[in-house]
């Protein structure tokens, strides 16, 4: 898990390029988005959505403020500002024995931030 978590931080610092994220993800990875009602399943779908979210967060200010890790699980609290809207959120990550992400969940608050993120994600995914 520590190797996977270190790789995650490197990917975030690099702007989450899709090819780097793809290497970090298990084949059957699952992503639970704060703005989609169904989980995204599979390496390609998860990489697409995580990469888009990362690119959006990189447009503003983003910083991890707390990290909790236990066994294969990690909780990473972040603060961000996007278009003047303050955002607080959590990345919950579960890793397999090879350090690949098998489950990723993002939670964002307050509602105004989640709504802004939803609109920006829709634009990013439409634009490819």
N, CA, C and O atoms as a GROMACS GRO file, in nm:
protein
  512
    1UNK      N    1   0.082  -0.120   0.000
    1UNK     CA    2   0.000   0.000   0.000
    1UNK      C    3   0.086   0.125   0.000
    1UNK      O    4   0.052   0.222  -0.067
    2UNK      N    5   0.196   0.126   0.073
    2UNK     CA    6   0.280   0.246   0.079
    2UNK      C    7   0.335   0.283  -0.059
    2UNK      O    8   0.344   0.401  -0.093
    3UNK      N    9   0.373   0.182  -0.139
    3UNK     CA   10   0.421   0.210  -0.274
    3UNK      C   11   0.310   0.270  -0.360
    3UNK      O   12   0.332   0.365  -0.435
    4UNK      N   13   0.191   0.213  -0.348
    4UNK     CA   14   0.077   0.264  -0.424
    4UNK      C   15   0.040   0.405  -0.383
    4UNK      O   16   0.009   0.489  -0.467
    5UNK      N   17   0.044   0.432  -0.253
    5UNK     CA   18   0.011   0.565  -0.203
    5UNK      C   19   0.115   0.667  -0.250
    5UNK      O   20   0.080   0.779  -0.288
    6UNK      N   21   0.242   0.630  -0.247
    6UNK     CA   22   0.348   0.719  -0.296
    6UNK      C   23   0.328   0.746  -0.446
    6UNK      O   24   0.347   0.859  -0.492
    7UNK      N   25   0.292   0.643  -0.522
    7UNK     CA   26   0.267   0.660  -0.665
    7UNK      C   27   0.147   0.752  -0.688
    7UNK      O   28   0.148   0.833  -0.781
    8UNK      N   29   0.044   0.740  -0.604
    8UNK     CA   30  -0.073   0.828  -0.614
    8UNK      C   31  -0.031   0.974  -0.596
    8UNK      O   32  -0.071   1.061  -0.674
    9UNK      N   33   0.049   1.001  -0.495
    9UNK     CA   34   0.094   1.138  -0.471
    9UNK      C   35   0.177   1.190  -0.589
    9UNK      O   36   0.163   1.305  -0.628
   10UNK      N   37   0.262   1.105  -0.646
   10UNK     CA   38   0.339   1.146  -0.764
   10UNK      C   39   0.246   1.178  -0.881
   10UNK      O   40   0.268   1.276  -0.953
   11UNK      N   41   0.143   1.097  -0.898
   11UNK     CA   42   0.047   1.121  -1.007
   11UNK      C   43  -0.026   1.254  -0.986
   11UNK      O   44  -0.045   1.330  -1.080
   12UNK      N   45  -0.067   1.281  -0.863
   12UNK     CA   46  -0.136   1.407  -0.834
   12UNK      C   47  -0.044   1.526  -0.863
   12UNK      O   48  -0.088   1.625  -0.922
   13UNK      N   49   0.081   1.517  -0.823
   13UNK     CA   50   0.176   1.626  -0.848
   13UNK      C   51   0.202   1.646  -0.997
   13UNK      O   52   0.228   1.758  -1.041
   14UNK      N   53   0.193   1.538  -1.073
   14UNK     CA   54   0.218   1.544  -1.218
   14UNK      C   55   0.094   1.586  -1.297
   14UNK      O   56   0.100   1.597  -1.419
   15UNK      N   57  -0.018   1.610  -1.228
   15UNK     CA   58  -0.141   1.650  -1.298
   15UNK      C   59  -0.226   1.533  -1.343
   15UNK      O   60  -0.317   1.551  -1.424
   16UNK      N   61  -0.199   1.415  -1.291
   16UNK     CA   62  -0.277   1.293  -1.317
   16UNK      C   63  -0.291   1.259  -1.464
   16UNK      O   64  -0.402   1.242  -1.513
   17UNK      N   65  -0.180   1.248  -1.536
   17UNK     CA   66  -0.193   1.205  -1.675
   17UNK      C   67  -0.256   1.066  -1.680
   17UNK      O   68  -0.226   0.979  -1.598
   18UNK      N   69  -0.342   1.046  -1.778
   18UNK     CA   70  -0.419   0.922  -1.787
   18UNK      C   71  -0.329   0.799  -1.794
   18UNK      O   72  -0.362   0.695  -1.736
   19UNK      N   73  -0.215   0.807  -1.865
   19UNK     CA   74  -0.128   0.690  -1.876
   19UNK      C   75  -0.068   0.654  -1.741
   19UNK      O   76  -0.054   0.536  -1.710
   20UNK      N   77  -0.031   0.753  -1.661
   20UNK     CA   78   0.023   0.726  -1.527
   20UNK      C   79  -0.084   0.668  -1.436
   20UNK      O   80  -0.058   0.575  -1.359
   21UNK      N   81  -0.206   0.722  -1.444
   21UNK     CA   82  -0.316   0.668  -1.364
   21UNK      C   83  -0.347   0.525  -1.403
   21UNK      O   84  -0.374   0.441  -1.318
   22UNK      N   85  -0.344   0.496  -1.532
   22UNK     CA   86  -0.373   0.361  -1.580
   22UNK      C   87  -0.279   0.260  -1.516
   22UNK      O   88  -0.321   0.151  -1.479
   23UNK      N   89  -0.152   0.295  -1.503
   23UNK     CA   90  -0.055   0.206  -1.438
   23UNK      C   91  -0.086   0.184  -1.291
   23UNK      O   92  -0.054   0.079  -1.236
   24UNK      N   93  -0.147   0.282  -1.228
   24UNK     CA   94  -0.178   0.276  -1.084
   24UNK      C   95  -0.302   0.194  -1.052
   24UNK      O   96  -0.323   0.157  -0.937
   25UNK      N   97  -0.383   0.164  -1.152
   25UNK     CA   98  -0.514   0.104  -1.130
   25UNK      C   99  -0.514  -0.045  -1.159
   25UNK      O  100  -0.452  -0.091  -1.254
   26UNK      N  101  -0.586  -0.118  -1.076
   26UNK     CA  102  -0.611  -0.260  -1.102
   26UNK      C  103  -0.706  -0.271  -1.221
   26UNK      O  104  -0.782  -0.178  -1.249
   27UNK      N  105  -0.703  -0.384  -1.290
   27UNK     CA  106  -0.792  -0.405  -1.406
   27UNK      C  107  -0.937  -0.382  -1.372
   27UNK      O  108  -1.012  -0.324  -1.451
   28UNK      N  109  -0.979  -0.427  -1.253
   28UNK     CA  110  -1.120  -0.419  -1.213
   28UNK      C  111  -1.146  -0.306  -1.113
   28UNK      O  112  -1.237  -0.314  -1.031
   29UNK      N  113  -1.066  -0.200  -1.121
   29UNK     CA  114  -1.081  -0.086  -1.030
   29UNK      C  115  -1.222  -0.028  -1.039
   29UNK      O  116  -1.288  -0.036  -1.143
   30UNK      N  117  -1.266   0.030  -0.927
   30UNK     CA  118  -1.398   0.092  -0.919
   30UNK      C  119  -1.379   0.234  -0.865
   30UNK      O  120  -1.304   0.257  -0.770
   31UNK      N  121  -1.449   0.330  -0.928
   31UNK     CA  122  -1.445   0.468  -0.885
   31UNK      C  123  -1.585   0.514  -0.847
   31UNK      O  124  -1.678   0.504  -0.926
   32UNK      N  125  -1.597   0.565  -0.725
   32UNK     CA  126  -1.724   0.620  -0.674
   32UNK      C  127  -1.709   0.772  -0.675
   32UNK      O  128  -1.636   0.829  -0.594
   33UNK      N  129  -1.778   0.835  -0.767
   33UNK     CA  130  -1.767   0.980  -0.788
   33UNK      C  131  -1.867   1.054  -0.699
   33UNK      O  132  -1.974   1.003  -0.668
   34UNK      N  133  -1.830   1.177  -0.658
   34UNK     CA  134  -1.927   1.257  -0.583
   34UNK      C  135  -2.036   1.316  -0.671
   34UNK      O  136  -2.134   1.370  -0.620
   35UNK      N  137  -2.020   1.304  -0.804
   35UNK     CA  138  -2.117   1.369  -0.893
   35UNK      C  139  -2.187   1.272  -0.988
   35UNK      O  140  -2.272   1.313  -1.066
   36UNK      N  141  -2.153   1.143  -0.981
   36UNK     CA  142  -2.220   1.041  -1.063
   36UNK      C  143  -2.292   0.944  -0.971
   36UNK      O  144  -2.240   0.908  -0.866
   37UNK      N  145  -2.410   0.902  -1.011
   37UNK     CA  146  -2.486   0.813  -0.922
   37UNK      C  147  -2.449   0.666  -0.938
   37UNK      O  148  -2.492   0.584  -0.857
   38UNK      N  149  -2.371   0.632  -1.039
   38UNK     CA  150  -2.328   0.492  -1.053
   38UNK      C  151  -2.175   0.487  -1.052
   38UNK      O  152  -2.110   0.576  -1.107
   39UNK      N  153  -2.119   0.385  -0.992
   39UNK     CA  154  -1.973   0.371  -0.992
   39UNK      C  155  -1.921   0.345  -1.133
   39UNK      O  156  -1.989   0.284  -1.216
   40UNK      N  157  -1.801   0.392  -1.159
   40UNK     CA  158  -1.732   0.365  -1.284
   40UNK      C  159  -1.645   0.242  -1.260
   40UNK      O  160  -1.573   0.235  -1.161
   41UNK      N  161  -1.651   0.145  -1.350
   41UNK     CA  162  -1.584   0.017  -1.329
   41UNK      C  163  -1.486  -0.010  -1.443
   41UNK      O  164  -1.518   0.010  -1.560
   42UNK      N  165  -1.368  -0.054  -1.407
   42UNK     CA  166  -1.266  -0.090  -1.506
   42UNK      C  167  -1.158   0.016  -1.515
   42UNK      O  168  -1.183   0.135  -1.498
   43UNK      N  169  -1.038  -0.029  -1.543
   43UNK     CA  170  -0.920   0.056  -1.545
   43UNK      C  171  -0.938   0.180  -1.635
   43UNK      O  172  -0.908   0.291  -1.592
   44UNK      N  173  -0.986   0.161  -1.757
   44UNK     CA  174  -0.997   0.273  -1.851
   44UNK      C  175  -1.099   0.376  -1.804
   44UNK      O  176  -1.072   0.496  -1.808
   45UNK      N  177  -1.215   0.331  -1.761
   45UNK     CA  178  -1.320   0.424  -1.716
   45UNK      C  179  -1.276   0.501  -1.592
   45UNK      O  180  -1.299   0.621  -1.580
   46UNK      N  181  -1.212   0.431  -1.500
   46UNK     CA  182  -1.166   0.496  -1.377
   46UNK      C  183  -1.056   0.597  -1.410
   46UNK      O  184  -1.058   0.708  -1.358
   47UNK      N  185  -0.961   0.560  -1.494
   47UNK     CA  186  -0.853   0.651  -1.531
   47UNK      C  187  -0.909   0.776  -1.599
   47UNK      O  188  -0.863   0.887  -1.572
   48UNK      N  189  -1.006   0.760  -1.686
   48UNK     CA  190  -1.068   0.873  -1.756
   48UNK      C  191  -1.128   0.972  -1.656
   48UNK      O  192  -1.103   1.092  -1.665
   49UNK      N  193  -1.206   0.921  -1.561
   49UNK     CA  194  -1.274   1.009  -1.466
   49UNK      C  195  -1.177   1.070  -1.365
   49UNK      O  196  -1.188   1.189  -1.335
   50UNK      N  197  -1.084   0.992  -1.313
   50UNK     CA  198  -0.987   1.047  -1.218
   50UNK      C  199  -0.897   1.152  -1.284
   50UNK      O  200  -0.865   1.254  -1.222
   51UNK      N  201  -0.857   1.127  -1.406
   51UNK     CA  202  -0.772   1.222  -1.477
   51UNK      C  203  -0.847   1.353  -1.501
   51UNK      O  204  -0.790   1.460  -1.482
   52UNK      N  205  -0.972   1.345  -1.541
   52UNK     CA  206  -1.052   1.466  -1.563
   52UNK      C  207  -1.068   1.544  -1.432
   52UNK      O  208  -1.054   1.666  -1.431
   53UNK      N  209  -1.097   1.474  -1.324
   53UNK     CA  210  -1.114   1.540  -1.194
   53UNK      C  211  -0.984   1.608  -1.150
   53UNK      O  212  -0.986   1.721  -1.100
   54UNK      N  213  -0.875   1.541  -1.170
   54UNK     CA  214  -0.745   1.596  -1.131
   54UNK      C  215  -0.712   1.721  -1.212
   54UNK      O  216  -0.664   1.820  -1.157
   55UNK      N  217  -0.737   1.716  -1.342
   55UNK     CA  218  -0.712   1.834  -1.427
   55UNK      C  219  -0.796   1.953  -1.380
   55UNK      O  220  -0.749   2.067  -1.380
   56UNK      N  221  -0.919   1.926  -1.341
   56UNK     CA  222  -1.007   2.032  -1.293
   56UNK      C  223  -0.954   2.091  -1.163
   56UNK      O  224  -0.945   2.213  -1.148
   57UNK      N  225  -0.919   2.004  -1.068
   57UNK     CA  226  -0.869   2.054  -0.940
   57UNK      C  227  -0.738   2.130  -0.956
   57UNK      O  228  -0.709   2.221  -0.879
   58UNK      N  229  -0.659   2.095  -1.056
   58UNK     CA  230  -0.532   2.163  -1.080
   58UNK      C  231  -0.554   2.306  -1.132
   58UNK      O  232  -0.460   2.386  -1.131
   59UNK      N  233  -0.675   2.339  -1.178
   59UNK     CA  234  -0.703   2.474  -1.225
   59UNK      C  235  -0.706   2.575  -1.111
   59UNK      O  236  -0.688   2.694  -1.133
   60UNK      N  237  -0.727   2.526  -0.990
   60UNK     CA  238  -0.732   2.614  -0.874
   60UNK      C  239  -0.622   2.578  -0.776
   60UNK      O  240  -0.515   2.532  -0.814
   61UNK      N  241  -0.651   2.601  -0.651
   61UNK     CA  242  -0.557   2.566  -0.544
   61UNK      C  243  -0.599   2.430  -0.489
   61UNK      O  244  -0.717   2.408  -0.464
   62UNK      N  245  -0.504   2.340  -0.468
   62UNK     CA  246  -0.533   2.207  -0.417
   62UNK      C  247  -0.421   2.166  -0.322
   62UNK      O  248  -0.303   2.183  -0.353
   63UNK      N  249  -0.459   2.111  -0.206
   63UNK     CA  250  -0.358   2.060  -0.113
   63UNK      C  251  -0.420   1.954  -0.023
   63UNK      O  252  -0.533   1.967   0.024
   64UNK      N  253  -0.343   1.849  -0.001
   64UNK     CA  254  -0.382   1.751   0.100
   64UNK      C  255  -0.349   1.810   0.237
   64UNK      O  256  -0.242   1.867   0.256
   65UNK      N  257  -0.442   1.795   0.332
   65UNK     CA  258  -0.423   1.851   0.466
   65UNK      C  259  -0.417   1.743   0.574
   65UNK      O  260  -0.378   1.771   0.687
   66UNK      N  261  -0.456   1.619   0.539
   66UNK     CA  262  -0.451   1.510   0.636
   66UNK      C  263  -0.447   1.378   0.561
   66UNK      O  264  -0.508   1.363   0.455
   67UNK      N  265  -0.373   1.284   0.618
   67UNK     CA  266  -0.361   1.151   0.557
   67UNK      C  267  -0.366   1.046   0.666
   67UNK      O  268  -0.292   1.052   0.764
   68UNK      N  269  -0.456   0.951   0.648
   68UNK     CA  270  -0.468   0.837   0.739
   68UNK      C  271  -0.452   0.711   0.657
   68UNK      O  272  -0.518   0.695   0.554
   69UNK      N  273  -0.364   0.621   0.701
   69UNK     CA  274  -0.342   0.497   0.628
   69UNK      C  275  -0.342   0.382   0.726
   69UNK      O  276  -0.284   0.390   0.834
   70UNK      N  277  -0.408   0.274   0.686
   70UNK     CA  278  -0.414   0.154   0.769
   70UNK      C  279  -0.429   0.033   0.678
   70UNK      O  280  -0.528   0.022   0.606
   71UNK      N  281  -0.332  -0.057   0.681
   71UNK     CA  282  -0.337  -0.174   0.594
   71UNK      C  283  -0.346  -0.130   0.449
   71UNK      O  284  -0.265  -0.048   0.404
   72UNK      N  285  -0.443  -0.182   0.375
   72UNK     CA  286  -0.454  -0.147   0.233
   72UNK      C  287  -0.538  -0.021   0.207
   72UNK      O  288  -0.564   0.012   0.092
   73UNK      N  289  -0.579   0.048   0.312
   73UNK     CA  290  -0.671   0.162   0.299
   73UNK      C  291  -0.601   0.294   0.331
   73UNK      O  292  -0.514   0.300   0.417
   74UNK      N  293  -0.642   0.399   0.260
   74UNK     CA  294  -0.592   0.533   0.289
   74UNK      C  295  -0.706   0.633   0.274
   74UNK      O  296  -0.789   0.621   0.184
   75UNK      N  297  -0.708   0.732   0.362
   75UNK     CA  298  -0.802   0.843   0.355
   75UNK      C  299  -0.719   0.970   0.346
   75UNK      O  300  -0.638   0.999   0.434
   76UNK      N  301  -0.740   1.046   0.240
   76UNK     CA  302  -0.664   1.168   0.215
   76UNK      C  303  -0.760   1.286   0.211
   76UNK      O  304  -0.838   1.300   0.116
   77UNK      N  305  -0.756   1.370   0.313
   77UNK     CA  306  -0.841   1.488   0.314
   77UNK      C  307  -0.774   1.599   0.236
   77UNK      O  308  -0.653   1.620   0.248
   78UNK      N  309  -0.852   1.670   0.154
   78UNK     CA  310  -0.795   1.780   0.078
   78UNK      C  311  -0.880   1.905   0.090
   78UNK      O  312  -0.998   1.900   0.124
   79UNK      N  313  -0.815   2.017   0.063
   79UNK     CA  314  -0.882   2.145   0.050
   79UNK      C  315  -0.847   2.200  -0.086
   79UNK      O  316  -0.734   2.186  -0.133
   80UNK      N  317  -0.944   2.262  -0.149
   80UNK     CA  318  -0.922   2.318  -0.281
   80UNK      C  319  -1.006   2.443  -0.296
   80UNK      O  320  -1.105   2.463  -0.226
   81UNK      N  321  -0.965   2.527  -0.388
   81UNK     CA  322  -1.045   2.642  -0.428
   81UNK      C  323  -1.052   2.640  -0.580
   81UNK      O  324  -0.950   2.632  -0.648
   82UNK      N  325  -1.173   2.647  -0.631
   82UNK     CA  326  -1.195   2.644  -0.775
   82UNK      C  327  -1.295   2.751  -0.811
   82UNK      O  328  -1.406   2.753  -0.758
   83UNK      N  329  -1.258   2.840  -0.899
   83UNK     CA  330  -1.345   2.953  -0.937
   83UNK      C  331  -1.396   3.028  -0.815
   83UNK      O  332  -1.511   3.071  -0.812
   84UNK      N  333  -1.310   3.043  -0.715
   84UNK     CA  334  -1.347   3.117  -0.594
   84UNK      C  335  -1.431   3.039  -0.495
   84UNK      O  336  -1.467   3.093  -0.390
   85UNK      N  337  -1.464   2.914  -0.525
   85UNK     CA  338  -1.546   2.830  -0.436
   85UNK      C  339  -1.453   2.740  -0.355
   85UNK      O  340  -1.375   2.664  -0.411
   86UNK      N  341  -1.464   2.751  -0.223
   86UNK     CA  342  -1.384   2.667  -0.134
   86UNK      C  343  -1.444   2.527  -0.128
   86UNK      O  344  -1.566   2.510  -0.120
   87UNK      N  345  -1.358   2.428  -0.132
   87UNK     CA  346  -1.400   2.288  -0.137
   87UNK      C  347  -1.320   2.211  -0.032
   87UNK      O  348  -1.201   2.235  -0.013
   88UNK      N  349  -1.388   2.120   0.033
   88UNK     CA  350  -1.322   2.027   0.126
   88UNK      C  351  -1.366   1.888   0.083
   88UNK      O  352  -1.483   1.866   0.054
   89UNK      N  353  -1.270   1.795   0.078
   89UNK     CA  354  -1.306   1.662   0.033
   89UNK      C  355  -1.214   1.555   0.085
   89UNK      O  356  -1.117   1.582   0.155
   90UNK      N  357  -1.248   1.433   0.051
   90UNK     CA  358  -1.172   1.317   0.095
   90UNK      C  359  -1.158   1.221  -0.023
   90UNK      O  360  -1.254   1.190  -0.093
   91UNK      N  361  -1.036   1.173  -0.043
   91UNK     CA  362  -1.010   1.061  -0.134
   91UNK      C  363  -0.994   0.938  -0.046
   91UNK      O  364  -0.905   0.932   0.039
   92UNK      N  365  -1.079   0.839  -0.066
   92UNK     CA  366  -1.066   0.710   0.001
   92UNK      C  367  -1.012   0.611  -0.100
   92UNK      O  368  -1.074   0.588  -0.204
   93UNK      N  369  -0.898   0.552  -0.071
   93UNK     CA  370  -0.832   0.462  -0.164
   93UNK      C  371  -0.808   0.327  -0.099
   93UNK      O  372  -0.768   0.319   0.017
   94UNK      N  373  -0.833   0.220  -0.175
   94UNK     CA  374  -0.800   0.084  -0.130
   94UNK      C  375  -0.706   0.024  -0.234
   94UNK      O  376  -0.731   0.032  -0.355
   95UNK      N  377  -0.599  -0.037  -0.187
   95UNK     CA  378  -0.495  -0.092  -0.273
   95UNK      C  379  -0.494  -0.244  -0.266
   95UNK      O  380  -0.533  -0.303  -0.164
   96UNK      N  381  -0.450  -0.308  -0.374
   96UNK     CA  382  -0.429  -0.453  -0.372
   96UNK      C  383  -0.287  -0.483  -0.324
   96UNK      O  384  -0.213  -0.392  -0.286
   97UNK      N  385  -0.249  -0.609  -0.327
   97UNK     CA  386  -0.118  -0.649  -0.277
   97UNK      C  387  -0.003  -0.596  -0.363
   97UNK      O  388   0.110  -0.587  -0.316
   98UNK      N  389  -0.031  -0.561  -0.488
   98UNK     CA  390   0.072  -0.505  -0.577
   98UNK      C  391   0.079  -0.353  -0.567
   98UNK      O  392   0.159  -0.291  -0.637
   99UNK      N  393  -0.002  -0.292  -0.482
   99UNK     CA  394  -0.003  -0.147  -0.467
   99UNK      C  395  -0.089  -0.075  -0.568
   99UNK      O  396  -0.080   0.047  -0.582
  100UNK      N  397  -0.173  -0.149  -0.641
  100UNK     CA  398  -0.264  -0.086  -0.738
  100UNK      C  399  -0.396  -0.051  -0.669
  100UNK      O  400  -0.441  -0.120  -0.577
  101UNK      N  401  -0.456   0.055  -0.715
  101UNK     CA  402  -0.584   0.099  -0.660
  101UNK      C  403  -0.695   0.007  -0.711
  101UNK      O  404  -0.710  -0.013  -0.831
  102UNK      N  405  -0.771  -0.050  -0.618
  102UNK     CA  406  -0.885  -0.134  -0.655
  102UNK      C  407  -1.017  -0.061  -0.631
  102UNK      O  408  -1.119  -0.094  -0.692
  103UNK      N  409  -1.014   0.039  -0.542
  103UNK     CA  410  -1.137   0.113  -0.514
  103UNK      C  411  -1.098   0.256  -0.477
  103UNK      O  412  -1.009   0.278  -0.394
  104UNK      N  413  -1.164   0.352  -0.539
  104UNK     CA  414  -1.141   0.493  -0.512
  104UNK      C  415  -1.276   0.561  -0.495
  104UNK      O  416  -1.366   0.545  -0.576
  105UNK      N  417  -1.286   0.637  -0.388
  105UNK     CA  418  -1.411   0.710  -0.362
  105UNK      C  419  -1.373   0.854  -0.330
  105UNK      O  420  -1.278   0.879  -0.255
  106UNK      N  421  -1.447   0.947  -0.388
  106UNK     CA  422  -1.425   1.088  -0.360
  106UNK      C  423  -1.553   1.146  -0.302
  106UNK      O  424  -1.662   1.125  -0.355
  107UNK      N  425  -1.536   1.218  -0.193
  107UNK     CA  426  -1.649   1.289  -0.132
  107UNK      C  427  -1.610   1.436  -0.124
  107UNK      O  428  -1.496   1.469  -0.089
  108UNK      N  429  -1.705   1.526  -0.156
  108UNK     CA  430  -1.679   1.669  -0.161
  108UNK      C  431  -1.790   1.743  -0.090
  108UNK      O  432  -1.907   1.705  -0.098
  109UNK      N  433  -1.754   1.849  -0.021
  109UNK     CA  434  -1.848   1.938   0.044
  109UNK      C  435  -1.799   2.080   0.027
  109UNK      O  436  -1.680   2.096  -0.002
  110UNK      N  437  -1.875   2.181   0.043
  110UNK     CA  438  -2.020   2.184   0.057
  110UNK      C  439  -2.089   2.161  -0.078
  110UNK      O  440  -2.024   2.135  -0.179
  111UNK      N  441  -2.220   2.171  -0.076
  111UNK     CA  442  -2.297   2.143  -0.197
  111UNK      C  443  -2.254   2.232  -0.314
  111UNK      O  444  -2.243   2.184  -0.427
  112UNK      N  445  -2.228   2.360  -0.288
  112UNK     CA  446  -2.188   2.451  -0.397
  112UNK      C  447  -2.061   2.400  -0.465
  112UNK      O  448  -2.047   2.412  -0.586
  113UNK      N  449  -1.969   2.344  -0.389
  113UNK     CA  450  -1.846   2.291  -0.446
  113UNK      C  451  -1.874   2.165  -0.527
  113UNK      O  452  -1.818   2.147  -0.636
  114UNK      N  453  -1.959   2.077  -0.475
  114UNK     CA  454  -1.994   1.955  -0.548
  114UNK      C  455  -2.066   1.990  -0.678
  114UNK      O  456  -2.042   1.927  -0.781
  115UNK      N  457  -2.153   2.090  -0.674
  115UNK     CA  458  -2.225   2.132  -0.794
  115UNK      C  459  -2.128   2.189  -0.897
  115UNK      O  460  -2.140   2.156  -1.015
  116UNK      N  461  -2.035   2.271  -0.855
  116UNK     CA  462  -1.934   2.326  -0.946
  116UNK      C  463  -1.850   2.214  -1.006
  116UNK      O  464  -1.822   2.213  -1.126
  117UNK      N  465  -1.809   2.120  -0.922
  117UNK     CA  466  -1.729   2.007  -0.970
  117UNK      C  467  -1.808   1.926  -1.072
  117UNK      O  468  -1.752   1.884  -1.174
  118UNK      N  469  -1.935   1.903  -1.048
  118UNK     CA  470  -2.020   1.830  -1.143
  118UNK      C  471  -2.023   1.900  -1.278
  118UNK      O  472  -2.006   1.836  -1.382
  119UNK      N  473  -2.043   2.032  -1.277
  119UNK     CA  474  -2.049   2.107  -1.404
  119UNK      C  475  -1.915   2.102  -1.477
  119UNK      O  476  -1.911   2.085  -1.599
  120UNK      N  477  -1.805   2.119  -1.403
  120UNK     CA  478  -1.672   2.116  -1.465
  120UNK      C  479  -1.640   1.975  -1.519
  120UNK      O  480  -1.580   1.962  -1.626
  121UNK      N  481  -1.681   1.870  -1.446
  121UNK     CA  482  -1.657   1.734  -1.493
  121UNK      C  483  -1.736   1.707  -1.621
  121UNK      O  484  -1.684   1.645  -1.714
  122UNK      N  485  -1.860   1.752  -1.626
  122UNK     CA  486  -1.941   1.733  -1.746
  122UNK      C  487  -1.874   1.800  -1.866
  122UNK      O  488  -1.868   1.741  -1.974
  123UNK      N  489  -1.823   1.920  -1.848
  123UNK     CA  490  -1.753   1.991  -1.956
  123UNK      C  491  -1.627   1.916  -1.998
  123UNK      O  492  -1.601   1.898  -2.117
  124UNK      N  493  -1.548   1.873  -1.900
  124UNK     CA  494  -1.421   1.805  -1.929
  124UNK      C  495  -1.444   1.674  -2.002
  124UNK      O  496  -1.370   1.643  -2.096
  125UNK      N  497  -1.542   1.598  -1.961
  125UNK     CA  498  -1.567   1.470  -2.024
  125UNK      C  499  -1.628   1.486  -2.163
  125UNK      O  500  -1.604   1.403  -2.251
  126UNK      N  501  -1.706   1.592  -2.185
  126UNK     CA  502  -1.759   1.622  -2.318
  126UNK      C  503  -1.648   1.659  -2.414
  126UNK      O  504  -1.647   1.618  -2.530
  127UNK      N  505  -1.552   1.738  -2.363
  127UNK     CA  506  -1.441   1.786  -2.446
  127UNK      C  507  -1.338   1.676  -2.473
  127UNK      O  508  -1.249   1.692  -2.556
  128UNK      N  509  -1.350   1.564  -2.401
  128UNK     CA  510  -1.257   1.454  -2.422
  128UNK      C  511  -1.136   1.472  -2.336
  128UNK      O  512  -1.045   1.390  -2.340
   0.00000   0.00000   0.00000
